[in-house]
Amino acid sequence: MTLHAPYDPDNIFAKMLRGEIPYIKVYEDEDTLAFMDIFPQSDGHTLIIPKHVEARNLLEMPTEKLAPFIASVQKIARAVETALSPDGLIVTQFNGEAAGQTVFHLHMHVIPVYKDRPRQRGHATGKPADMDALKALAAKIAAAL
């Protein structure tokens, strides 16, 4: 997919926002939803998406909606750091298929990094994680909010 194409209302994140498919929630407010990545690169890998927009990427996000979205990203990053005590955090976002984007609804990744262990897998690869383990991590991060 190119950087500029019509928004697909049937993308997986849009379906999650409509309650059509399950996810493991970490946090939700009026503007954003944070949930566990089911293909985590590290324990605690969390995704944050904006609600009430049809933005495929950062370039399409209405400017007036960026502040609450980024505030939620920071809130989740702080909670991940508090809950899991990683040595570092990767906060990233992809724009377009050529850049690695696989779901075409704007989203940010918060990925904990630990010095003593490599990331578990590449972006959007491998088998889904154990759902019970993800639920436990989500509860731990949510408790740190």
Backbone as JSON, one array per atom type, in Angstrom:
{
  "sequence": "MTLHAPYDPDNIFAKMLRGEIPYIKVYEDEDTLAFMDIFPQSDGHTLIIPKHVEARNLLEMPTEKLAPFIASVQKIARAVETALSPDGLIVTQFNGEAAGQTVFHLHMHVIPVYKDRPRQRGHATGKPADMDALKALAAKIAAAL",
  "N": [[0.84, -1.19, 0.0], [0.44, 2.21, -0.73], [1.54, 5.45, 0.47], [-0.64, 7.1, 0.25], [-3.84, 6.31, 0.04], [-7.24, 5.18, -0.11], [-8.89, 5.02, 3.07], [-9.39, 1.97, 4.71], [-12.21, 0.79, 6.09], [-12.49, -1.72, 7.12], [-10.17, -2.59, 8.28], [-8.11, -4.28, 10.7], [-7.78, -2.83, 13.13], [-9.82, -0.92, 13.04], [-11.98, -2.64, 13.19], [-11.57, -3.61, 15.76], [-12.04, -1.29, 17.24], [-14.75, -1.01, 16.79], [-15.69, -3.11, 18.23], [-15.82, -5.61, 17.08], [-13.91, -7.59, 16.97], [-11.85, -9.38, 19.3], [-9.5, -8.05, 21.73], [-6.68, -7.32, 23.84], [-7.02, -5.17, 26.23], [-5.26, -2.36, 27.48], [-5.56, 0.3, 28.13], [-7.96, 2.94, 27.81], [-9.4, 5.89, 26.56], [-11.33, 8.83, 25.75], [-10.18, 9.53, 23.3], [-8.27, 7.62, 22.52], [-7.07, 4.19, 22.24], [-5.34, 1.66, 23.87], [-3.57, -1.36, 23.6], [-2.41, -4.77, 23.87], [0.16, -5.96, 21.73], [-0.29, -8.7, 19.69], [1.69, -10.03, 18.42], [4.26, -9.72, 19.8], [7.34, -7.88, 20.0], [8.78, -7.8, 22.21], [8.39, -8.54, 25.71], [5.61, -6.9, 26.89], [5.09, -5.23, 24.77], [3.21, -2.77, 23.44], [0.43, -1.33, 21.75], [-0.89, 1.74, 20.51], [-3.73, 3.4, 19.43], [-5.51, 5.93, 17.6], [-8.87, 7.01, 18.17], [-12.02, 7.64, 16.5], [-11.13, 8.62, 14.03], [-10.12, 8.43, 10.59], [-7.45, 7.83, 9.79], [-4.79, 6.65, 8.03], [-2.11, 6.82, 8.48], [0.53, 8.8, 10.0], [0.72, 11.09, 8.42], [-1.85, 11.55, 7.58], [-3.31, 12.12, 9.82], [-5.49, 14.26, 11.53], [-4.35, 17.43, 12.5], [-5.26, 18.67, 14.85], [-5.94, 16.52, 16.4], [-3.65, 15.3, 17.14], [-2.31, 16.02, 19.58], [-3.81, 14.89, 21.86], [-3.51, 12.2, 21.16], [-0.7, 11.73, 21.13], [-0.21, 12.36, 23.79], [-1.42, 10.2, 25.06], [0.22, 8.15, 24.1], [2.61, 8.82, 25.41], [1.74, 8.49, 28.06], [1.24, 5.72, 28.15], [3.81, 4.76, 27.56], [5.19, 5.62, 29.84], [3.83, 4.1, 31.77], [4.48, 1.48, 30.97], [7.23, 1.56, 31.43], [7.29, 1.98, 34.22], [5.9, -0.31, 35.14], [7.34, -2.53, 34.1], [10.06, -2.08, 34.18], [12.1, -1.8, 32.04], [15.29, -1.59, 30.31], [15.33, 0.26, 28.36], [13.21, 1.99, 25.97], [11.52, 1.56, 22.92], [9.82, 3.72, 20.91], [7.77, 3.89, 18.31], [6.61, 4.33, 14.89], [5.16, 3.47, 11.79], [4.95, 4.49, 8.38], [3.31, 3.68, 5.66], [3.56, 0.82, 3.49], [6.14, 0.25, 2.45], [7.71, 1.2, 4.46], [7.3, -0.57, 6.46], [4.78, -0.72, 7.59], [1.94, -2.57, 8.51], [-0.71, -2.66, 9.27], [-3.2, -0.54, 8.3], [-4.13, 1.72, 9.84], [-3.51, 4.46, 11.74], [-1.03, 3.92, 14.17], [0.94, 3.6, 17.14], [3.87, 2.09, 18.43], [4.95, 0.87, 21.55], [7.73, -0.42, 22.78], [9.32, -2.35, 25.07], [12.78, -2.6, 25.95], [15.37, -4.75, 26.83], [18.56, -5.11, 28.21], [19.72, -7.6, 28.68], [18.46, -9.44, 27.03], [17.53, -10.35, 23.74], [15.27, -8.8, 21.36], [12.22, -10.54, 20.84], [11.22, -11.21, 18.31], [10.86, -10.17, 14.86], [9.12, -7.32, 13.44], [5.69, -7.86, 13.33], [5.78, -10.69, 12.91], [6.03, -14.32, 13.1], [4.4, -16.59, 15.44], [1.29, -15.97, 17.17], [1.42, -14.56, 20.49], [1.2, -16.07, 23.78], [-1.97, -15.83, 25.09], [-2.8, -15.64, 27.78], [-0.44, -14.85, 29.03], [-0.12, -12.35, 27.84], [-2.39, -11.06, 28.85], [-1.73, -10.94, 31.56], [0.52, -9.23, 31.47], [-0.74, -6.93, 30.45], [-2.45, -6.29, 32.57], [-0.58, -5.64, 34.52], [0.7, -3.4, 33.38], [-1.54, -1.7, 33.13], [-2.13, -1.32, 35.83], [-0.12, 0.37, 36.53], [-0.82, 2.8, 35.58]],
  "CA": [[0.0, 0.0, 0.0], [1.18, 3.46, -0.81], [1.27, 6.39, 1.56], [-1.94, 7.76, 0.07], [-4.86, 5.43, -0.51], [-8.44, 5.3, 0.72], [-8.94, 4.32, 4.36], [-10.19, 0.74, 4.68], [-12.91, 0.67, 7.37], [-12.48, -3.1, 7.57], [-8.87, -2.98, 8.82], [-8.25, -4.96, 11.99], [-7.92, -1.88, 14.24], [-11.17, -0.36, 12.95], [-12.86, -3.69, 13.7], [-11.4, -3.62, 17.21], [-12.72, -0.11, 17.78], [-16.19, -1.26, 16.71], [-16.02, -4.24, 19.08], [-16.09, -6.77, 16.24], [-12.92, -8.62, 17.25], [-11.29, -9.2, 20.64], [-8.15, -7.54, 21.95], [-6.34, -7.26, 25.27], [-6.94, -3.74, 26.5], [-4.42, -1.81, 28.53], [-6.05, 1.64, 28.49], [-8.85, 3.58, 26.85], [-10.02, 7.15, 26.92], [-12.19, 9.35, 24.68], [-9.46, 9.71, 22.05], [-7.32, 6.56, 22.18], [-7.17, 2.83, 22.78], [-4.05, 0.98, 23.96], [-3.76, -2.79, 23.76], [-1.2, -5.58, 23.69], [0.46, -6.48, 20.4], [-0.33, -10.17, 19.81], [2.96, -10.49, 17.87], [5.17, -8.78, 20.47], [8.79, -7.93, 19.79], [9.33, -7.89, 23.56], [7.33, -8.6, 26.72], [5.07, -5.59, 27.2], [4.89, -4.48, 23.53], [1.86, -2.2, 23.49], [0.04, -0.49, 20.61], [-1.83, 2.82, 20.83], [-4.39, 3.87, 18.21], [-6.5, 6.99, 17.81], [-10.28, 6.71, 17.92], [-12.8, 8.68, 15.82], [-10.43, 9.14, 12.86], [-9.81, 7.5, 9.52], [-6.09, 8.16, 9.39], [-3.99, 5.45, 7.77], [-0.75, 7.04, 8.95], [0.74, 10.09, 10.64], [0.49, 12.15, 7.44], [-3.3, 11.76, 7.42], [-3.92, 12.42, 11.12], [-5.81, 15.69, 11.7], [-3.4, 18.08, 13.41], [-5.89, 18.95, 16.15], [-6.09, 15.27, 17.15], [-2.33, 14.76, 17.49], [-1.92, 16.23, 20.98], [-4.33, 13.85, 22.76], [-2.95, 10.91, 20.77], [0.68, 11.66, 21.62], [-0.27, 12.34, 25.26], [-1.7, 8.81, 25.45], [1.43, 7.37, 23.84], [3.52, 9.09, 26.52], [1.16, 7.88, 29.26], [1.47, 4.28, 28.07], [5.25, 4.53, 27.67], [5.54, 5.76, 31.26], [3.28, 2.95, 32.51], [5.31, 0.32, 30.63], [8.5, 1.73, 32.14], [7.04, 1.77, 35.65], [5.47, -1.69, 35.41], [8.23, -3.6, 33.65], [11.46, -1.68, 34.41], [13.04, -2.13, 30.97], [16.48, -0.76, 30.23], [15.02, 1.29, 27.39], [11.93, 1.87, 25.27], [11.4, 2.0, 21.54], [8.51, 4.28, 20.58], [7.91, 4.01, 16.86], [5.42, 4.35, 14.06], [5.51, 3.26, 10.39], [4.08, 5.16, 7.41], [3.33, 3.01, 4.37], [4.04, -0.56, 3.43], [7.58, 0.24, 2.23], [8.34, 1.51, 5.75], [7.02, -1.66, 7.39], [3.42, -0.68, 8.12], [1.16, -3.75, 8.13], [-2.12, -2.34, 9.5], [-3.3, 0.82, 7.79], [-4.8, 2.65, 10.76], [-2.4, 5.02, 12.5], [-0.76, 3.32, 15.47], [2.29, 3.74, 17.69], [4.37, 0.95, 19.19], [5.83, 1.07, 22.7], [8.4, -1.71, 22.88], [10.37, -2.39, 26.09], [14.04, -3.2, 25.54], [16.13, -5.24, 27.97], [19.95, -5.35, 27.83], [20.11, -9.01, 28.8], [17.73, -10.33, 26.14], [17.2, -9.75, 22.44], [13.84, -8.76, 21.06], [11.77, -11.9, 20.57], [10.93, -11.44, 16.9], [10.74, -8.95, 14.07], [7.81, -6.67, 13.37], [4.54, -8.6, 12.76], [6.2, -12.01, 12.44], [5.93, -15.43, 14.04], [3.09, -17.02, 15.94], [0.77, -15.1, 18.24], [1.88, -14.81, 21.86], [0.27, -16.71, 24.7], [-2.95, -14.81, 25.48], [-2.78, -15.47, 29.24], [0.74, -14.05, 29.34], [-0.43, -10.97, 27.43], [-3.36, -10.52, 29.81], [-0.98, -10.62, 32.8], [1.3, -8.04, 31.2], [-1.68, -5.82, 30.32], [-2.9, -5.93, 33.92], [0.55, -5.02, 35.21], [0.85, -2.06, 32.8], [-2.72, -0.9, 33.5], [-2.02, -0.98, 37.24], [0.87, 1.45, 36.67], [-1.37, 4.06, 35.01]],
  "C": [[0.88, 1.25, 0.0], [0.85, 4.33, 0.4], [-0.13, 6.99, 1.46], [-2.89, 6.82, -0.68], [-6.11, 5.62, 0.36], [-8.31, 4.5, 2.02], [-9.84, 3.11, 4.22], [-10.88, 0.58, 6.02], [-12.98, -0.76, 7.9], [-11.09, -3.54, 8.04], [-9.06, -3.5, 10.24], [-8.45, -3.98, 13.16], [-9.29, -1.21, 14.22], [-12.19, -1.37, 13.49], [-12.77, -3.78, 15.22], [-12.17, -2.46, 17.84], [-14.24, -0.27, 17.75], [-16.63, -2.44, 17.57], [-16.29, -5.52, 18.32], [-15.09, -7.91, 16.45], [-12.29, -8.34, 18.62], [-9.88, -8.63, 20.61], [-7.93, -7.5, 23.45], [-6.05, -5.81, 25.61], [-6.01, -3.43, 27.66], [-5.03, -0.52, 29.05], [-6.98, 2.14, 27.39], [-9.34, 4.89, 27.42], [-10.85, 7.62, 25.72], [-11.5, 9.34, 23.31], [-8.62, 8.52, 21.6], [-7.67, 5.22, 22.8], [-5.76, 2.26, 22.76], [-4.3, -0.49, 24.27], [-2.45, -3.52, 23.47], [-1.06, -6.02, 22.23], [0.48, -8.01, 20.52], [0.89, -10.82, 19.15], [4.07, -9.63, 18.47], [6.63, -9.0, 20.1], [9.5, -8.08, 21.13], [8.16, -7.98, 24.53], [6.88, -7.18, 27.07], [4.83, -4.72, 25.97], [3.43, -4.06, 23.43], [1.64, -1.31, 22.28], [-0.97, 0.55, 21.08], [-2.4, 3.32, 19.51], [-5.34, 5.02, 18.55], [-7.9, 6.46, 17.48], [-10.89, 7.87, 17.14], [-12.06, 9.34, 14.66], [-10.3, 8.03, 11.82], [-8.46, 7.88, 8.94], [-5.31, 6.87, 9.22], [-2.61, 5.58, 8.36], [-0.65, 8.45, 9.54], [0.44, 11.25, 9.69], [-0.99, 12.5, 7.29], [-4.01, 12.14, 8.72], [-4.24, 13.91, 11.2], [-4.93, 16.3, 12.8], [-4.01, 18.29, 14.79], [-6.09, 17.69, 16.99], [-4.74, 14.68, 17.59], [-1.99, 14.89, 18.97], [-2.52, 15.17, 21.91], [-3.78, 12.46, 22.43], [-1.54, 10.75, 21.34], [0.72, 11.65, 23.15], [-0.55, 10.91, 25.75], [-0.5, 7.91, 25.2], [2.42, 7.56, 24.98], [3.03, 8.43, 27.81], [1.43, 6.37, 29.29], [2.96, 3.97, 28.21], [5.7, 4.63, 29.13], [5.04, 4.58, 32.07], [4.08, 1.68, 32.22], [6.63, 0.39, 31.39], [8.34, 1.46, 33.63], [6.74, 0.3, 35.96], [6.53, -2.74, 35.15], [9.71, -3.3, 33.84], [12.42, -2.11, 33.29], [14.26, -1.22, 31.03], [16.29, 0.4, 29.25], [13.66, 1.04, 26.77], [12.11, 2.31, 23.83], [9.97, 2.5, 21.38], [8.58, 4.6, 19.1], [6.57, 3.94, 16.15], [5.86, 4.27, 12.61], [4.49, 3.94, 9.48], [4.25, 4.52, 6.05], [3.97, 1.64, 4.42], [5.56, -0.62, 3.26], [8.35, 0.51, 3.52], [8.08, 0.44, 6.8], [5.62, -1.66, 7.98], [2.63, -1.88, 7.61], [-0.33, -3.58, 8.38], [-2.27, -0.86, 9.19], [-4.35, 1.65, 8.52], [-3.65, 3.15, 11.63], [-2.25, 4.32, 13.84], [0.7, 3.54, 15.84], [2.61, 2.47, 18.48], [5.17, 1.46, 20.38], [6.41, -0.3, 22.99], [9.49, -1.63, 23.96], [11.62, -3.1, 25.55], [14.84, -3.54, 26.8], [17.54, -5.59, 27.5], [20.3, -6.82, 27.77], [19.33, -9.96, 27.9], [17.39, -9.62, 24.83], [15.69, -9.65, 22.29], [13.43, -10.13, 20.53], [11.55, -12.21, 19.09], [10.92, -10.1, 16.18], [9.33, -8.42, 14.08], [6.8, -7.57, 12.66], [4.94, -9.96, 12.19], [5.97, -13.07, 13.51], [4.51, -15.78, 14.4], [2.6, -16.04, 16.98], [1.29, -15.52, 19.61], [0.8, -15.54, 22.65], [-0.68, -15.65, 25.27], [-2.98, -14.6, 27.0], [-1.58, -14.63, 29.68], [0.51, -12.59, 28.98], [-1.41, -10.31, 28.4], [-2.66, -10.12, 31.12], [-0.15, -9.36, 32.62], [0.41, -6.8, 31.11], [-2.15, -5.35, 31.69], [-1.79, -5.2, 34.69], [0.77, -3.58, 34.7], [-0.32, -1.17, 33.2], [-2.65, -0.47, 34.97], [-1.03, 0.17, 37.47], [0.37, 2.79, 36.14], [-1.82, 5.01, 36.11]]
}
